[in-house]
Amino acid sequence: MHAANDELLVEALDILCSKEEAVAHLTAKEVMPFLLGGLTHPVMELRTVTIKHLGALLQFPSGVKHVLSTELYPTVCGLIMQADLSVATEAMDLIDALAHAPAGADRFFQPDIVNLFTAAPADDITQLRTISVAIRVASTSTASFDMFRQSEHARRLISFLDDHQQVTDVLVFLNYFELLKQLVTSVVPQGAVFLQSAGLTPRIVRLLVKEVALEHAQAAVAASDVRVDSGRLFVLAAVLQFIEELAIAAQRANEYSWLQTDGLISSLAALVPHSDDTVAASAIAALSSIGASVPGLAATFDTISTFPDLITSMSDLRRLAALHGLARVFETVSDVAASDDHRVRLCALLDGRVMARMEEYLKEPFEDIRHGVFKLLRALAKHVFGLRFLLARAGLVEFLLDRRTETTKYGLEWKFDLIKVGFRICGCDRVRCPCRTFLVSDKTIRLIVPIGDH
């Protein structure tokens, strides 16, 4: 291939890939050098164009078979490690598309392809890029994930924190924890179970313990002498956001053994009062995600029981994190007896000045805070004990039933949803029910069915 023939190459590929009958021509032995030449052409744009046109062939079964069974596949895989990001991205997308075809995922985990990735020297970003593709392929089926779990890609993913004891490159660490989130959210629930069984949690705890120690050391120094490492804070927030996703996925898998990891809960708790609002809010979200299950709440109750006080915090981020975090905890409905339910005790902690402050928030002009309060109230109303707690607040019901106290459509919808939840949850005898006056009042009916909608 020569630069003078670039436009000719593009035109030829357009013609060859446009019709199914043209696939027969592409499988001819004499055409292979032409396609391989496009994939290895010194002009990066032509490599990209060639990959795109190979992708067009995947609409035809014969085209898929041809790419998988010839030198085209390992050549495209090699381009994933290409320094040019546009070429690498196109190659990743093509491998991902092929993984959904019969035998596509199996081909990716064959020894020759795995060795292609592991034998070549690569920097951290390139290695993480290849692991990212492996995760995308693994997410296509249970069988694909089983192959990933036993591959060198998985070993490298788990051992990454062993090889990177210190946060030396922020971008590398952010990419790494984004990959972990990708695994637990795209392969549910096997991804979370695999990471825990492979020993990832103790490695993350070691990282958290170091950050807690560093925070304590900085707190002992005069504020004017402390130089804030914003990159390190970004990484710490990413770690906590991953733990939040891990907890959600683990709950779906009914897997709670990881909560027993030494130092996990205490490290998260130590980060709640962190000097950086974003880190503190991320720690609150992670603990709330863990506390959204009965075993998780039992393990984190001592810390989560401090969240009601955070609702009155001067920091908007901490205040919102506490509102949404507690809402997440109360959203979970279980058949645990009230006497054993930590949420009953948690609900009691909302009384007094905390509830009074939330009622004040509902009258303020800040929508995100108001909606956060509504979300928590709705979550409380999903439980009989919570509904009765809300109805016992003098003036709260009247405020909720007054359409004039909320000026936005979204806010009115929150009110409507809260009352609707109350109707559904109060399942006791209507004649003797302490909620009966509220549930069948004219004001409630007028709020739910506005005049003109009858």
Number of C-alpha atoms within 10 A of each C-alpha: 13 10 12 8 10 16 10 11 20 15 11 11 19 15 11 18 22 13 13 15 12 14 19 12 14 20 16 9 9 10 12 16 12 14 21 16 17 24 26 16 18 13 13 17 15 21 24 21 19 26 23 18 18 21 21 17 23 19 12 15 13 15 21 22 18 19 21 19 12 12 13 19 19 19 16 26 22 18 22 25 25 16 10 13 13 15 24 24 18 21 28 25 17 20 24 22 18 23 24 14 16 12 14 22 27 16 18 26 21 12 11 11 16 19 12 14 21 14 8 10 10 13 9 15 15 18 19 21 19 22 22 22 22 29 26 24 26 27 26 19 13 13 13 22 22 13 19 23 20 11 16 18 22 19 14 16 18 18 14 17 18 10 9 12 12 12 15 11 13 15 14 18 26 17 18 24 19 16 21 22 23 18 24 25 18 16 22 17 20 22 25 27 21 18 20 21 11 15 14 18 21 16 15 15 20 17 18 22 18 14 18 19 13 11 16 14 11 16 13 9 10 8 10 6 8 12 8 11 8 11 15 17 16 16 22 24 19 21 26 25 22 21 25 21 20 27 27 23 24 22 19 14 15 13 16 16 12 18 18 11 13 13 15 18 19 15 20 24 21 19 23 25 16 17 13 15 16 17 25 23 26 26 29 31 26 26 28 29 25 29 27 23 24 19 17 20 22 15 17 20 19 11 19 23 19 14 25 23 15 22 25 19 14 9 13 16 19 26 21 22 25 28 27 23 26 32 22 20 25 26 19 16 13 10 7 10 9 12 9 9 15 16 25 18 14 19 18 13 17 19 14 10 13 16 18 14 13 22 18 11 18 21 13 11 11 10 16 11 21 22 20 24 24 25 22 22 23 26 23 28 27 22 23 17 16 22 23 16 17 19 16 13 15 9 10 13 16 15 16 22 22 15 17 10 14 20 10 11 9 12 18 19 14 22 24 20 16 22 24 17 17 23 18 11 15 21 10 12 9 13 9 8 12 15 19 15 12 18 18 12 11 11 17 21 14 14 17 16 12 11 9 5 7 5
